[in-house]
Every structure is written in C-alpha cells, then in structure tokens.
Amino acid sequence: MRKFFFRPQDRSGDIVSLSEGESHHIRSVLRLHAGRHVELFDGDGGIHRAELIEMGERVRARIVSSAYGDAPLSVPLRVGQGLLKGKTMDVVVQKCTELGVQGLAPLLTSRCQGRPEADRDRKKHQRWLRIVEEACKQCGRARPMELSETEAFRDFIRSPAAEAAGLKLLFWEEEHEVCLRDLLPLDAAAGVCILLGPEGGFSAEEVAAAREAGWRTVSLGRRILRAETATLAAAAILQHLLGAM
Ligand code: SAM
C-alpha cells in the first residue's frame, strides 16, 4: 500500500490534510483517486490506514484504523558523519535511514570541502529531510531518522548525544590495533555513537581531541574504504550486533 507522511498539526480527529508535496505526488504522479486506501505515517511511530476523501491542493484522508510501528530503539545508534561531497552525502542519509540508524549528525571537519553557507546549507538540510522521508516510506520505517543541523566536529564529540552514549567509536583507517571484533561483547546498554570522516579522513588533531573526549579509535580492516562504504559497513555491522537489523 502507498505510504505518506503527515505532520501532527495537520490531523483533526480522523481527518488528515496532507502537505502540498505529498498531495502533488498523490494526485499528479501516482494519479490516485478518492476512495483509495493508503498508509499514513505520523512520524512518531503511528501507522494509520486511511481512505483518500478529497483530492484538492491539500489532499484529505480519513483514518480508518491505526497501529504502532517501530518502538524507539532500546540501544540507539547515532552517526556523526564528516560532510561528504554532493550526492554521496545523500546516499549516506538514505542508507542510514534504511539501516535503522536513530540519528545522523552532518559534521564540519578540518578536511571537509566547502565552508558553511546559510542559504545553501538550509536547502541541503531540507533535501536530506525529504530523502529521510522517502527512505522511510520505501522501507516501512514509521519513526524517521533524526537529522541534526550541520555542526562542528569539536562540538559534536562533547555533545549531549555523544555523552549519553555508552560506547563512542571513531572509525580510523590508521588504527592498526583495535577492530570491532576486539570490542565484543559490546558495552552498549546506553547506546552507541560512531564517527566517520569525510573523503580526506580525520586529521591527527581531530583524532587526538576525540580520544581526549573519551572516544575509542577502531579499524574496519586493512583496506581503506571510501567514506560512504565505511559508514554503511560500520552502521550495518553495529546494527546487527545490537540486534536492530
Ligand atoms: N585519510 C585517508 C585518505 O584520504 O587517504 C582516507 C579517508 S577514508 C576515504 C574516509 C573515512 O572512512 C575515514 O575518515 C574513516 O572514518 C573511514 N574509513 C575508511 N576505511 C577505514 C578503515 N579501514 N578503518 C576504519 N575507518 C575507515
């Protein structure tokens, strides 16, 4: 069944008004008609079966039954990702959503290309939010991945989200002693936070600052992986170990 998101404020009783974007998709791309049943996600774990009732600029639907999907994860995985170029970051956002990552923080690191620019960054963030939504619909994830605003690496390593995690791992291709297997069983009851670098990797100063803030460096093996490969491999392995795949 086709899936769409709505915002809590767009629900009144059993009636939901879908956003203009979702409405356009329903009317003009999918060409669905009134009477068709769809699934509506409220973004908070609720999955509602609904009937399309009005096909105006804001399509309206009547909820006929509700259920609750994914519970919040007991051991959440959060990812801090050094900003990647162009579409590569889109891929990481999409795949981390599919893999059930709880939250993703895009990070400005010393080797990221380009500098912050408010207008462009806002547009990028909006695009990533849409990618998260589309990935949720595709994989049936009812609770979207949390996507933070882009922040500085040095702030993130001491952020409340990082501090709350029981296990904080920085994936570093120059770590030759410790790999993930050495950390089993994972001491992860309070959640896991991982850091992955941009195409140029982390600088020695960043690695030292993270270690000082309580992060452990860990290897993904002897091959140097492309940045996006490393992130998706690390996320998939950890989700598997945490029983969240
Ligand atoms: N510094 C390198 C360079 O530019 O030659 C490579 C950086 S790598 C392409 C990008 C990121 O992927 C790294 O910052 C790291 O987080 C992760 N990564 C890639 N291979 C890895 C490995 N074998 N072990 C741990 N992390 C790895």
Residues whose N, C-alpha, C, O or C-beta is under 5 A from the ligand:
A	BS01	SAM	F171 W172 E173 L195 L196 G197 P198 E199 G200 G201 F202 V218 S219 L220 G221 R222 R223 I224 L225 R226 A227 A230
